[in-house]
Amino acid sequence: MLTHHVACTEAEAAPHRALVVRAYDEARAGGWPFLSDVLEGPLRGLGEEDRAIVAGAVHALVKYDRRLAFACGSDASDARYEALWSLVRGETDLAPRLARIESATERLGTTYSFPDWLVDLLRGELGEAAESALARMNDLPPRVLRVNALKTTREACADALGREGVETTPTRSPHGLELLGRRSPFRTQAFARGDVEMQDEASQLVAELVAPPPRSLAVDACAGAGGKTLALAALLEGRGKVVAVDSSAGKLEELRRRARRAGASNVQAIRADLLDPRRGGLADPVKLEGPASRVLLDAPCTGLGAVRRNPEARWRLQPADLPRLVAAQAALLNAAIPMISAKGRIVYATCSFLPSEAELAVEFFLQQHPDFAVVTARDVLGRARTEGLTTPDGKYLRTWRFAEPADGYAQGRMDGFFAAVLRRVSS
């Protein structure tokens, strides 16, 4: 049964069936574009509750695309829609048919609804823990807010949201609030004031791991739309400076808009392609008005640690993507070096649990650059804060662990992030 893996009920989805199927058709026909883009039109004009229901049903269809095809034997979206609810109701038992699939890769891929090449990749990188990872990536993700410490406290923000009908509960991260129920925070006064931003708890922890010294210069080298940039600005208490770098003008404009709402006046956005210095990359630290004490490199990656939120990514990813991304990660780490001051730190992070995008990438960097050394995540955040959230030796932040026991809270309440702190020990 898929009861706990679909964010709405059959009865709730029924009035929106045509809309849901049409959006699912568009996602399939379009080569699995970002679902947020696909849903933008269909959700327009719907009320808050209906938006959540439609999005939940479409996400479920996309997530279980392969399993639904196996269940109903049809390419028609309507048939797969019916198969989804049959599986949710427990009326369809696929176990006997799945057991007859001789190939372990095909059986796992069909059971958990992933392409065979990705199953093989996980088996190669995680071994026997691959099935646990496949199951985890189908869980429903929590919705988490980061309270903006530049404007309010977590307690005051929770009270304000509660008065607007948005229930929350505190997270382990000190500025996090998990949303309960389906109410959206985006139409609240708290959001309009810049009191909160949507940001997963693991992502918040990565920003905390940067630990910028008071009044220092920090660089968010792959800033995107600025979630971690704004978290760093708040950690600096509005003093010091955060330089946000990205190659996308559109993302940087969104970042500037969010910074204004958040009251983060210590943020500067710079458009630059760090993978091609000839087009404006920051190979020369003087462009930063001096070397930075911290550089956060939230590198482009497979995003498997957030595939729960972006189920279409499993179908959009291709086998050639991983080696391309690993090469880009190594190049970006090298590009960060000239920005760093003596004794400064690079914080390398990926939203992935693959060793090739995590420990192996760091080990390769350290082999090439003996003037850098690891500062353990446990030393930065403390043993209590990192319990169950690191590799067993406390060296790296790792919020999803499969091969060894881990904190149950972290496993269910955070995306799958990896992060390493690399300190420059000589210049």
Residue pairs with C-beta under 8 A, 6 or more apart in sequence:
1 87
1 88
1 89
1 90
2 60
2 64
2 84
2 87
2 88
3 88
3 90
4 140
5 60
5 63
5 138
5 139
5 140
6 56
6 57
6 60
6 84
6 88
6 140
7 52
7 55
7 56
7 57
7 59
7 60
7 140
8 52
8 53
8 56
8 57
8 60
10 85
10 88
10 89
12 53
13 20
13 53
13 54
13 56
13 57
13 85
16 50
16 53
16 54
16 57
17 81
19 42
19 54
20 54
20 57
20 58
20 61
20 81
21 77
21 78
21 81
22 42
23 38
23 39
23 42
23 54
23 58
24 58
24 61
24 62
24 77
24 80
24 81
25 77
26 38
27 33
27 35
27 38
27 58
27 62
27 312
28 65
28 77
30 38
31 316
32 62
32 312
32 313
32 315
32 316
33 312
33 316
34 310
34 312
35 55
35 58
35 59
35 62
35 310
35 311
35 312
38 58
39 54
39 55
39 58
42 54
43 51
43 54
43 55
46 54
48 182
48 183
48 184
48 187
49 182
51 184
52 182
52 184
57 84
59 311
60 84
61 68
61 77
61 80
61 81
61 84
62 311
62 312
62 315
63 113
63 138
63 311
63 314
64 84
64 87
64 113
64 138
65 80
65 113
65 315
66 109
66 110
66 113
66 114
66 115
67 87
67 94
67 110
67 111
67 112
67 113
68 80
68 83
68 84
68 87
68 113
69 75
69 80
70 94
70 97
70 98
70 110
71 80
71 83
71 86
71 87
71 92
71 94
72 79
72 80
72 82
72 83
74 80
83 92
86 92
87 94
94 111
98 107
98 110
98 111
99 107
101 107
101 110
105 116
105 119
105 120
105 123
106 116
108 114
108 119
108 123
108 130
108 131
108 134
109 115
109 116
109 118
109 119
111 134
112 119
112 131
112 134
112 135
112 137
112 138
113 138
113 314
114 134
114 137
114 314
115 314
115 315
115 317
117 319
118 314
118 317
119 130
119 134
121 319
121 322
121 354
122 130
122 133
122 134
122 354
123 130
125 354
125 355
125 356
126 133
126 353
126 354
126 355
126 402
126 403
127 403
129 402
129 403
132 402
133 304
133 353
133 400
133 402
136 308
136 400
136 402
136 411
136 416
137 304
137 307
137 308
137 314
138 308
139 308
139 412
140 308
141 200
141 306
141 308
141 309
141 415
142 178
142 179
142 200
142 201
142 412
142 413
143 178
143 179
143 198
144 171
144 176
144 177
144 178
144 179
144 198
144 199
144 200
144 201
144 204
144 413
145 157
145 168
145 176
145 177
145 178
145 179
145 185
145 196
145 197
145 198
145 199
146 173
146 175
146 176
146 196
146 197
146 198
146 199
146 204
146 227
146 230
146 231
147 153
147 154
147 157
147 175
147 176
147 177
147 195
147 196
148 175
148 194
148 195
148 196
148 197
148 230
148 234
148 262
148 263
149 175
149 234
149 235
149 237
150 194
150 233
150 234
150 237
150 238
150 262
150 263
150 264
151 193
151 194
151 195
151 262
151 263
152 160
152 195
154 170
154 174
154 175
154 176
154 177
157 177
157 190
157 195
157 196
158 168
158 170
158 177
160 188
160 189
160 190
160 195
161 167
161 168
161 177
161 185
161 188
161 190
161 196
162 168
164 188
164 189
164 190
165 183
166 179
166 181
166 183
166 184
166 185
166 188
166 190
167 179
167 180
167 181
167 183
168 177
168 178
168 179
168 180
169 177
169 178
169 180
170 176
170 177
170 178
171 177
171 178
171 201
171 204
171 413
172 201
172 385
172 409
172 410
172 413
173 201
173 204
173 205
173 208
175 204
175 231
175 234
176 199
176 201
176 204
177 196
178 201
178 413
179 185
185 191
185 196
185 198
190 196
192 261
193 261
194 261
194 262
194 263
197 227
197 230
197 258
197 262
198 227
199 227
199 228
199 231
200 306
200 414
200 415
201 413
201 414
201 415
202 305
202 351
202 399
202 414
202 415
202 416
202 417
203 227
203 228
203 231
203 351
203 415
203 417
204 231
205 381
205 389
205 397
205 399
205 414
205 417
205 419
206 228
206 296
206 298
206 347
206 349
206 397
206 417
206 419
207 228
207 231
207 232
207 235
207 296
208 231
208 235
208 381
209 347
209 349
209 377
209 380
209 381
209 397
209 419
209 421
210 218
210 228
210 232
210 235
210 294
210 296
210 345
210 347
211 235
211 294
211 380
212 218
212 232
212 235
212 236
212 240
212 242
212 293
212 294
213 240
213 293
213 294
214 236
214 237
214 239
214 240
215 236
215 239
215 240
216 236
216 240
216 241
216 292
216 293
216 294
217 240
217 241
217 243
217 288
217 289
217 290
217 291
217 292
217 293
217 294
218 232
218 236
218 240
218 241
218 242
218 243
218 292
218 293
218 294
218 295
218 296
219 242
219 243
219 244
219 245
219 288
219 292
219 294
219 295
219 296
219 336
219 339
220 226
220 228
220 229
220 232
220 242
220 243
220 244
220 245
220 296
220 298
221 245
221 274
221 295
221 296
221 297
221 298
221 332
221 335
221 336
221 339
222 245
222 246
222 274
222 297
222 298
222 299
222 300
222 332
223 229
223 244
223 245
223 246
223 251
223 252
223 255
223 269
223 298
224 246
224 248
224 251
224 255
224 298
225 251
225 254
225 255
225 258
226 244
226 251
226 252
226 254
226 255
226 258
226 259
226 267
226 269
228 296
228 298
229 242
229 244
229 255
229 259
229 264
229 267
230 258
230 259
230 262
230 264
230 267
232 242
232 296
233 242
233 259
233 262
233 264
233 266
233 267
234 262
234 264
236 242
236 266
238 263
238 264
238 265
238 266
239 266
240 266
241 266
241 267
241 268
242 264
242 266
242 267
242 268
243 267
243 268
243 269
243 270
243 288
243 292
244 252
244 255
244 267
244 268
244 269
244 270
245 269
245 270
245 271
245 272
245 274
245 282
246 252
246 255
246 269
246 271
246 272
247 271
247 272
247 273
247 274
247 275
248 271
249 271
252 269
252 270
252 271
255 267
255 269
256 267
256 269
259 265
259 267
259 269
270 282
271 280
272 279
272 280
272 281
272 282
273 279
273 280
273 281
274 281
274 282
274 331
274 332
274 335
274 336
275 281
275 328
275 331
275 332
275 335
277 283
277 335
281 335
282 288
282 335
282 338
282 339
283 335
283 338
284 338
285 291
285 292
285 338
285 339
285 340
288 339
290 341
291 339
291 340
291 341
291 342
291 344
292 339
292 340
292 341
292 344
293 341
293 344
293 345
294 344
294 345
294 346
294 347
295 336
295 339
295 340
295 344
295 345
295 346
295 347
296 347
296 349
297 332
297 333
297 336
297 346
297 347
297 348
297 349
298 349
298 350
298 351
299 325
299 328
299 329
299 332
299 333
299 348
299 349
299 350
299 357
300 325
300 328
300 329
300 332
301 325
301 329
301 350
301 351
301 352
301 357
302 313
302 317
302 321
302 322
302 325
302 352
302 354
302 357
303 310
303 313
303 351
303 352
304 313
304 351
304 352
304 353
304 354
304 416
305 350
305 351
305 352
305 353
305 399
305 400
305 415
305 416
305 417
305 418
306 313
306 351
306 415
306 416
307 313
307 314
308 415
309 415
322 354
322 356
322 357
325 357
326 356
326 357
326 361
329 348
329 350
329 357
329 361
330 361
330 364
330 365
333 346
333 348
333 361
333 365
334 368
336 346
337 346
337 369
340 346
340 424
341 424
342 424
342 426
342 427
343 423
343 424
343 425
344 423
344 424
345 375
345 421
345 422
345 423
345 424
346 372
346 421
346 422
346 424
347 419
347 420
347 421
347 422
348 361
348 362
348 365
348 419
348 420
348 422
349 397
349 417
349 418
349 419
349 420
350 357
350 358
350 361
350 417
350 418
350 419
351 415
351 416
351 417
352 358
352 416
352 417
352 418
353 398
353 400
353 402
353 416
353 418
357 418
358 396
358 398
358 418
358 420
359 391
359 396
359 418
359 420
362 374
362 396
362 420
362 422
365 372
365 422
366 372
366 373
366 374
366 422
371 424
371 425
371 426
371 427
372 422
372 423
372 424
372 425
373 422
373 423
373 425
374 395
374 396
374 420
374 421
374 422
374 423
375 421
375 422
375 423
376 390
376 393
376 394
376 395
376 396
376 421
377 386
377 389
377 390
377 394
377 395
377 396
377 397
377 419
377 420
377 421
378 386
378 390
378 394
378 395
379 394
380 421
383 394
386 394
386 397
387 407
388 401
388 406
388 407
388 408
388 409
388 410
389 397
389 398
389 399
389 406
389 407
389 410
389 414
390 396
390 397
390 398
391 398
391 401
392 404
395 420
396 418
396 419
396 420
397 417
397 418
397 419
397 420
398 417
398 418
399 410
399 414
399 415
399 416
399 417
399 418
400 406
400 410
400 411
400 414
400 416
400 417
401 411
